[in-house]
Amino acid sequence: MISIVSAHMKFHFLVCFVLLTFNSFAQKEANVWHYGIGHSLDFNGGAPIQTSGSQMFTFEGSTSYCDENGNLLFYSNGGGRNPASGQDGGKIWNKNNQIMYDMQGSEGGGWSAAQSSVVVPAPGEPNVYLLFTMEELEFDIDGTVPSEPNGRGLRYFKIDMSLNGGLGDVVEADVPVYDYSYEGICAIRHANGTDYWILINQDTSGIGVYSVTQNGVQLNGVYAYPAFYNGFGIIKSSPTPGGIGTPCCNKVMTSAGIYDFNLSTGVLSLESDFGAASPTYFEFSPNGVYLYATFVDQLTAAFQLVQYNVLAASQTGVSIESTAQVVEENFNGYYMQLAPDGKIYYTELGIDLITGGLSTLIGSINCPNTSSPTITSSIFSYPTDSQTSFLFFSLPNFPSWIFYNNYEAQIQFGPDTVYLCPGETLLLNAGEGTSWSWGGDAASNTTQFYTVTAPGIYSATVSGPCGLGSDQIVVLPCSDEEPTDGSALNFIFPNVITPNSDGINDLFEIENLPENTEVIILNRWGNVVFSSANYLNNWDGKDTVGQELLTGVYTYKYTTQKGLTGHGFVHLVR
């Protein structure tokens, strides 16, 4: 067994996991894309490849969802109407490209919403998913222009993947939430890691924030737009793993401006409206540090791709506008979407210089987690013809937490110091890259992994397509933490808690702990998530405000009344 030491005085207990770099927390639920007319991409091999068989038919919005292993579950265009363009009515297709549910032209959202739909798992219901659909802005398709969109707004379909032999089926259809909303819809994971937030353009009044829990979908609040804004456009959120201690920032971006978002309360606070410049399209980097937005240059009338440093603005208090740098002049990009490979893909309009024919192209923003991204245009090209395709302007809409990637070409060994006892080993992972250079007591190693069998100092540098990263860890013998207070000799520290109310390991219980012992719990970023001046063996995996923390490794530190101190690691499993 490969293990690390739960460091605490002379007592040591094995934690059954390897010490990992937090190189990427990206999940695989968005590994298969369906968009346009019959187009699809598969990211399961890393770089995207085009696949065949898709029945997708949409001018703009779509979505799809995979299981945790990247296997497609279903996809949908989210739209419900049969417009003059000839688009088929909205549908949900299963993994075999068969119709799971036909909206029959009367259910779901509109045919050309930029973000027509998005999927979240149903809280507390395994293998059940909620497909939210959104209305379009072009609500005058029948020649009538009402004062509001046509009244289909935000709706949802509940899909149970345990039915039909694993192909799934809709068990609740076209459930209305709010009638007058259009174009933009965004899903954000709640701080508790179980529930979700849905954000929409709530007619012209503001951004509507809805909670999604086991009790249903409920309005949490509506946050007014700036005075200049008319209430349409897409909505994007910064990737975040959820919970306390997010490395960067919890942000929501709309054409009205950028907002701070409280993952626990659902409260939106406007940070900047960009001087009413109204960015057209935008997306966050996988680590949430950078924001990419397109603006029209007032002199040339061309799009500019601008990068903003969200983290720098949050840490220093400067305006986010002051962090702007132009990445690309004359940027021909439209809708932008994060992808599982860590890039941002975008649609663009192509023109054949010989025939004059139009086509839809897909390009990418490479290394978006860095201050020096690059652009690759025309990775994929979809010529327009009357039989198989037409111009499309959107890519599938996904919750951004799926793509969270805090580190790119960087290493994080975890705690700076760990303790190793005789007979134990420690696996160090330098992360994915193109080459590795180790130092200290691992200087001879040139691979991604190194197994530590003895105390020492271990460091590594990884080289990747987006730069370099390095980290160091000090491994000490466990005898170096021998206590000076005999009262600690009987301490017994658990290395795992499973707070599922089954009566087994529900609490972090330290046996023989003296009274008035201070205990604090820290997450992997060093932020205190729980503290008690007189610990009563009552930590149940929640933070100081009662929100459930995510599965992961946490550090505990203690100080007895007599001044004895120590620390170790505990694995929280849900």
C-alpha positions in Angstrom: 0.0 0.0 0.0 1.2 3.5 -0.9 0.4 5.8 1.9 1.3 9.0 3.7 1.6 9.6 7.4 -1.1 11.4 9.3 1.5 13.4 11.1 0.8 13.7 14.9 3.4 13.2 17.5 4.6 9.7 17.8 1.4 8.1 16.7 0.9 7.6 13.0 -2.0 6.2 11.0 -2.1 5.4 7.3 -4.2 7.4 4.9 -5.2 5.3 1.9 -4.5 7.7 -0.9 -1.5 9.0 -2.8 -0.3 12.5 -2.3 -1.5 14.1 -5.5 -0.7 17.3 -7.3 -3.9 19.3 -7.7 -3.0 19.7 -11.4 -6.6 19.4 -12.5 -9.9 18.9 -10.9 -11.7 18.9 -14.3 -14.5 16.4 -14.6 -15.7 14.5 -17.7 -19.4 15.4 -17.7 -18.8 17.7 -20.7 -16.5 15.4 -22.8 -19.0 15.0 -25.7 -20.4 18.0 -27.5 -23.4 18.2 -29.9 -24.1 21.4 -31.8 -25.2 22.9 -35.1 -26.7 20.5 -37.6 -25.4 17.0 -36.9 -22.0 18.1 -35.5 -20.3 16.6 -32.5 -16.9 16.5 -30.8 -15.4 13.9 -28.5 -12.8 15.1 -25.9 -12.2 11.7 -24.2 -8.9 11.2 -26.0 -7.6 14.7 -25.0 -7.7 16.7 -28.2 -11.2 16.9 -29.7 -12.1 14.7 -32.6 -15.2 15.0 -34.9 -17.7 12.1 -34.6 -20.7 11.1 -36.7 -24.3 10.2 -36.0 -25.4 13.3 -34.2 -29.1 14.2 -34.7 -28.6 17.7 -33.3 -30.5 20.5 -35.2 -30.0 24.0 -33.9 -29.1 27.5 -35.0 -27.6 28.5 -31.7 -28.0 26.9 -28.2 -27.6 23.2 -27.2 -26.3 21.1 -24.3 -25.2 17.6 -23.6 -24.2 15.6 -20.5 -21.9 12.6 -19.8 -21.3 10.4 -16.8 -18.2 10.8 -14.6 -16.3 8.6 -17.0 -17.1 10.7 -20.1 -19.7 8.4 -21.5 -22.5 10.4 -23.2 -25.9 10.2 -21.5 -28.1 12.5 -23.6 -28.1 15.8 -25.5 -30.7 18.4 -26.5 -31.3 21.6 -28.5 -33.6 22.8 -25.8 -36.0 24.4 -28.3 -39.6 23.7 -28.8 -41.0 25.6 -31.8 -41.1 24.9 -35.5 -39.9 28.2 -36.9 -39.9 29.5 -40.4 -36.3 28.4 -40.8 -37.4 24.8 -40.9 -35.8 23.7 -37.7 -37.3 20.6 -36.2 -39.0 21.0 -32.8 -37.0 20.6 -29.6 -35.9 17.2 -28.7 -33.8 15.2 -26.2 -31.7 12.5 -27.7 -30.1 9.5 -25.9 -26.6 8.3 -26.3 -27.5 6.2 -29.3 -28.8 9.3 -31.1 -32.4 8.2 -30.7 -35.2 10.5 -29.6 -35.7 10.1 -25.9 -38.3 12.9 -25.7 -40.0 15.0 -28.4 -41.1 18.5 -27.3 -43.5 18.5 -30.3 -43.0 22.1 -31.1 -44.7 23.4 -28.0 -42.5 22.6 -25.0 -39.1 23.7 -23.9 -37.4 27.0 -24.9 -36.9 28.9 -28.1 -35.2 27.8 -31.3 -32.4 30.3 -31.3 -31.5 31.2 -27.7 -27.7 31.6 -27.4 -27.9 29.4 -24.3 -31.0 27.3 -24.9 -30.4 24.8 -22.1 -28.1 23.5 -19.4 -28.0 20.3 -17.2 -27.4 19.7 -13.5 -27.7 16.5 -11.5 -30.9 16.4 -9.4 -29.9 16.9 -5.8 -30.4 13.8 -3.7 -31.5 11.7 -6.6 -28.8 9.4 -8.1 -28.9 8.9 -11.9 -31.5 11.7 -12.2 -30.8 15.0 -14.1 -32.6 18.3 -14.6 -32.5 19.8 -18.1 -33.3 23.5 -17.9 -34.5 25.2 -21.1 -34.6 28.9 -22.0 -36.6 31.1 -24.3 -35.2 33.0 -27.3 -35.1 36.7 -27.9 -36.5 36.4 -31.5 -40.0 35.9 -30.2 -41.7 37.6 -33.3 -41.3 34.5 -35.5 -45.0 34.5 -36.3 -45.0 38.2 -37.2 -46.3 39.4 -33.8 -44.0 41.3 -31.4 -45.4 41.1 -27.9 -44.1 43.3 -25.1 -42.6 40.3 -23.5 -41.2 37.0 -24.8 -43.8 34.4 -25.6 -44.1 33.0 -22.1 -42.1 29.8 -22.2 -39.1 31.3 -20.3 -37.4 29.0 -17.9 -38.6 25.4 -17.8 -37.1 22.1 -16.9 -37.3 18.4 -17.7 -36.4 15.6 -15.2 -34.6 12.7 -16.8 -34.1 9.4 -15.0 -31.2 7.5 -16.5 -32.1 4.2 -14.8 -35.0 3.7 -17.1 -35.1 2.1 -20.6 -32.2 -0.1 -19.9 -29.9 2.8 -19.1 -31.0 4.9 -22.1 -33.0 7.1 -19.8 -36.5 8.7 -20.0 -38.2 11.9 -19.1 -40.3 11.5 -15.9 -41.4 15.2 -15.6 -41.7 17.4 -18.7 -41.9 21.1 -19.4 -42.2 22.2 -15.8 -42.6 26.0 -15.7 -40.4 28.1 -13.4 -40.6 31.6 -14.8 -42.4 32.7 -18.0 -40.6 35.8 -19.2 -36.9 35.1 -19.6 -34.7 34.6 -22.6 -31.3 33.9 -24.2 -29.1 33.5 -21.1 -29.0 30.7 -18.5 -26.1 29.7 -16.2 -25.7 26.8 -13.7 -23.5 27.2 -10.6 -22.8 24.7 -7.9 -23.8 25.6 -4.4 -21.1 26.0 -1.7 -22.5 22.8 0.0 -21.5 20.8 -3.1 -24.9 19.2 -3.3 -27.3 21.9 -4.5 -27.2 24.3 -7.4 -28.0 27.9 -8.5 -29.6 28.7 -11.8 -29.2 32.3 -13.1 -31.4 33.8 -15.9 -32.2 37.1 -17.5 -35.5 37.7 -15.7 -37.4 39.7 -18.4 -36.0 43.3 -18.3 -35.9 43.7 -14.5 -32.6 42.0 -13.6 -30.8 38.7 -13.1 -33.0 36.0 -11.5 -31.2 33.6 -9.1 -33.0 30.3 -8.4 -32.0 27.6 -5.9 -32.1 23.9 -7.0 -32.5 21.6 -4.0 -34.3 18.4 -3.1 -37.3 20.6 -2.3 -37.5 21.9 -5.9 -36.6 25.0 -7.8 -37.3 28.3 -6.0 -36.6 32.0 -6.6 -33.8 33.2 -4.3 -33.7 36.9 -5.5 -33.7 39.2 -8.5 -30.8 41.7 -8.9 -31.4 44.8 -11.0 -29.5 45.6 -14.1 -27.5 48.8 -14.5 -29.6 51.6 -15.9 -28.2 51.3 -19.4 -28.9 47.6 -19.9 -31.9 46.2 -21.7 -31.8 42.7 -20.3 -30.6 40.2 -22.9 -27.4 38.3 -23.6 -25.6 35.3 -22.3 -24.5 34.6 -18.7 -21.2 33.0 -17.7 -19.7 32.0 -14.3 -16.1 31.5 -13.2 -15.2 27.9 -12.6 -15.0 27.0 -9.0 -14.9 23.7 -7.1 -17.5 25.2 -4.7 -17.2 25.6 -0.9 -15.0 27.7 1.3 -11.4 28.5 0.2 -11.8 28.7 -3.5 -8.4 29.7 -4.9 -9.6 32.7 -6.8 -12.9 34.3 -7.2 -16.6 33.5 -7.6 -17.7 35.7 -10.5 -20.7 36.0 -12.8 -20.3 37.8 -16.2 -23.2 39.2 -18.2 -23.4 41.9 -20.9 -24.5 44.2 -18.0 -21.1 43.7 -16.3 -19.2 41.5 -13.9 -20.7 40.5 -10.5 -19.4 38.9 -7.3 -21.4 35.8 -6.5 -21.9 34.3 -3.0 -22.0 30.5 -3.4 -23.7 30.1 -0.1 -26.4 32.7 -0.2 -26.8 33.3 -4.0 -26.4 37.1 -3.6 -25.1 39.0 -6.6 -23.0 42.2 -6.2 -22.2 44.3 -9.3 -18.4 44.9 -9.4 -18.2 46.8 -12.8 -20.4 47.5 -15.7 -17.3 48.2 -17.9 -18.5 51.7 -18.4 -21.6 50.5 -20.3 -19.3 49.2 -23.0 -21.4 46.0 -23.2 -19.1 43.1 -24.0 -20.6 40.9 -26.6 -19.2 37.4 -25.8 -17.1 36.3 -22.9 -15.7 33.4 -20.9 -13.5 32.7 -17.9 -10.2 30.8 -17.8 -10.4 27.3 -16.2 -8.7 28.6 -13.0 -11.1 31.6 -12.8 -8.1 34.0 -12.7 -8.7 35.5 -16.2 -11.8 36.8 -18.0 -11.9 37.0 -21.8 -14.3 39.3 -23.5 -14.9 40.8 -26.9 -15.5 44.5 -27.4 -16.1 46.5 -30.6 -13.1 48.9 -31.2 -14.7 52.3 -31.6 -12.1 53.4 -34.3 -12.0 50.3 -36.5 -15.4 48.7 -35.7 -13.6 45.4 -35.4 -13.9 43.0 -32.4 -11.0 43.0 -29.9 -10.3 40.0 -27.7 -9.5 41.5 -24.2 -8.1 39.6 -21.2 -8.8 40.8 -17.6 -7.0 39.7 -14.5 -9.9 38.9 -12.1 -7.6 37.7 -9.3 -5.3 40.8 -9.4 -8.4 43.1 -9.2 -9.8 41.2 -6.3 -6.5 41.1 -4.4 -5.3 44.6 -4.9 -8.7 46.5 -5.1 -7.9 48.1 -8.5 -10.7 48.2 -11.1 -11.0 45.2 -13.3 -10.9 47.6 -16.3 -7.4 48.6 -15.3 -6.1 45.1 -15.8 -7.2 44.9 -19.4 -4.8 43.7 -22.1 -5.6 43.2 -25.8 -4.9 39.6 -26.8 -6.0 39.8 -30.4 -6.9 42.7 -32.6 -9.5 42.1 -35.3 -10.8 39.0 -33.4 -13.4 37.3 -35.5 -14.8 35.2 -32.7 -18.4 34.9 -31.4 -19.6 32.5 -28.7 -16.9 31.2 -26.4 -17.0 28.0 -24.3 -14.6 26.3 -22.0 -13.6 22.7 -22.9 -12.2 19.6 -21.1 -8.8 20.1 -22.7 -8.3 23.4 -20.8 -8.8 25.6 -23.9 -11.6 28.0 -24.7 -13.2 27.3 -28.1 -15.1 29.9 -30.1 -17.2 30.1 -33.2 -16.3 32.4 -36.1 -17.6 33.3 -39.5 -15.6 32.1 -42.5 -15.8 33.4 -46.1 -14.5 31.4 -49.1 -12.5 34.0 -51.1 -13.1 32.1 -54.4 -16.8 31.2 -54.1 -17.9 33.8 -51.6 -19.7 31.1 -49.7 -20.0 31.3 -45.9 -19.0 28.7 -43.3 -18.9 28.4 -39.5 -15.4 27.9 -38.1 -14.2 26.9 -34.6 -11.0 28.3 -33.2 -9.4 28.1 -29.7 -7.8 30.3 -27.1 -4.8 28.3 -25.9 -3.2 28.5 -22.5 -6.0 30.7 -21.1 -4.8 30.1 -17.5 -1.7 32.3 -18.3 -1.1 35.9 -19.0 0.2 35.1 -22.5 -2.6 33.1 -24.3 -2.4 32.4 -28.0 -5.1 32.0 -30.7 -5.6 29.2 -33.2 -8.2 29.9 -35.9 -10.1 27.5 -38.1 -9.5 24.3 -36.2 -12.8 23.0 -37.6 -14.7 24.3 -40.6 -18.4 23.7 -41.4 -19.4 24.9 -44.9 -22.9 26.1 -45.3 -25.2 24.4 -47.7 -29.0 23.9 -48.0 -28.9 20.2 -47.3 -26.6 19.6 -44.3 -25.8 22.7 -42.4 -26.1 26.4 -41.9 -24.3 29.0 -39.9 -24.5 28.5 -36.2 -23.3 30.9 -33.5 -23.2 29.0 -30.3 -21.5 26.0 -28.8 -23.0 23.7 -26.1 -23.7 25.3 -22.8 -22.2 23.6 -19.7 -21.9 24.4 -16.0 -18.4 25.9 -15.6 -17.5 23.9 -12.5 -17.0 20.9 -14.8 -13.9 22.6 -16.3 -12.3 23.8 -13.1 -8.5 23.6 -13.5 -6.6 25.4 -10.8 -3.1 24.6 -12.1 -1.6 24.4 -15.5 2.0 23.4 -15.9 2.2 23.7 -12.1 2.8 21.3 -9.3 1.3 21.3 -5.8 2.6 18.5 -3.6 0.2 19.5 -0.8 1.6 20.3 2.7 5.1 21.7 2.7 6.1 19.2 5.4 5.0 15.7 6.0 6.2 12.9 8.4 7.3 9.4 7.3 7.7 6.5 9.7 9.7 3.3 9.0 8.2 1.0 6.5 6.0 3.6 4.9 6.2 5.2 1.5 5.0 8.4 -0.1 4.2 8.7 -3.8 4.9 12.2 -5.3 3.2 13.1 -8.6 4.7 16.0 -10.5 1.6 16.3 -12.8 1.1 16.0 -16.5 3.7 17.6 -18.8 6.2 17.1 -21.5 9.3 16.7 -19.3 10.2 16.6 -15.6 13.3 17.7 -13.7 13.7 16.6 -10.0 16.0 18.0 -7.4 17.1 17.4 -3.8 17.0 13.7 -2.8 15.2 12.8 -6.1 17.7 14.4 -8.4 18.2 11.3 -10.5 14.5 11.0 -11.4 13.2 12.2 -14.8 9.7 10.8 -14.7 6.3 12.1 -13.5 6.3 10.0 -10.3 8.7 9.4 -7.5 8.3 7.1 -4.5 9.8 8.4 -1.3 11.1 5.8 1.1 13.2 7.9 3.4 13.1 11.4 4.9 14.7 14.2 2.9 14.0 17.2 0.7 12.3 16.5 -2.7 11.6 19.0 -5.4 10.4 18.9 -9.0 9.9 21.1 -12.1 7.5 20.2 -14.8 7.5 21.6 -18.4 4.3 21.8 -20.3 2.9 23.6 -23.4 1.7 26.5 -21.2 4.9 27.1 -19.1 6.7 25.7 -16.1 5.8 24.9 -12.6 7.7 23.7 -9.5 7.2 22.6 -5.9 9.1 21.3 -3.0 8.2 19.1 0.0 10.2 18.3 3.2 9.8 14.7 4.5 10.7 14.3 8.2 11.0 11.2 10.3 7.9 10.8 12.5 10.2 10.6 15.6 10.9 14.4 15.1 7.5 15.1 16.4 8.0 13.2 19.7 5.8 14.9 22.4 7.2 16.6 25.4 3.9 16.3 27.3 3.1 12.7 28.4 -0.6 13.4 28.3 -0.4 13.3 24.5 0.9 9.8 24.4 -2.6 8.3 24.4 -4.0 10.6 21.7 -5.7 8.6 18.9 -6.5 10.5 15.7 -8.8 9.2 13.0 -7.6 9.5 9.4 -11.0 9.5 7.8 -14.5 10.7 8.5 -17.6 9.8 6.6 -20.5 12.1 7.8 -23.4 10.1 6.3 -25.4 9.6 9.5 -24.8 5.9 9.6 -23.3 6.1 13.1 -19.8 5.1 11.8 -17.0 7.7 11.5 -19.6 10.5 11.3 -17.5 12.8 13.5 -13.8 13.6 13.8 -13.3 12.0 17.3 -9.9 12.2 18.9 -9.6 9.7 21.7 -8.2 10.8 25.0 -8.1 14.5 24.1 -7.6 16.7 27.1 -10.2 19.4 28.0 -9.7 22.9 26.6 -7.7 21.7 23.6 -7.9 24.0 20.6 -8.5 22.3 17.2 -8.6 23.9 13.8 -9.3 22.4 10.4 -7.8 23.8 7.2 -8.6 23.0 3.6 -5.9 22.3 0.9 -5.4 26.0 0.3 -4.6 26.7 4.0 -7.9 28.4 4.8 -9.5 27.7 8.2 -12.9 25.9 7.6 -13.5 24.9 11.2 -12.1 26.0 14.6 -12.9 25.3 18.3 -11.1 26.7 21.4 -12.4 23.7 23.4 -12.9 20.9 21.0 -15.7 18.5 21.9 -15.1 15.9 19.1 -18.0 17.4 17.2 -16.6 18.3 13.7 -19.0 16.7 11.2 -17.4 17.8 7.9 -19.1 21.2 7.8 -17.6 24.6 7.8 -18.0 27.3 10.4 -21.4 28.4 9.0 -22.8 24.9 8.7 -22.2 24.3 5.0 -21.1 20.8 4.0 -17.5 20.7 2.8 -16.4 18.8 -0.3 -14.7 15.4 -0.2 -11.0 15.8 0.1 -8.0 15.9 2.4 -8.0 18.4 5.3 -5.2 19.4 7.7 -5.9 19.4 11.5 -3.9 21.3 14.1 -4.2 21.2 17.8 -2.9 23.0 20.9 -3.5 21.6 24.4 -3.9 23.8 27.5 -0.4 22.9 28.5 1.0 24.1 25.1 1.5 20.8 23.4 1.0 21.3 19.6 0.7 19.0 16.6 -1.0 18.4 13.3 -2.0 15.8 10.8 -4.3 15.0 7.9 -7.8 13.6 7.7 -9.7 12.4 4.6 -13.3 13.6 4.4 -15.4 11.2 2.3 -19.0 11.8 1.3 
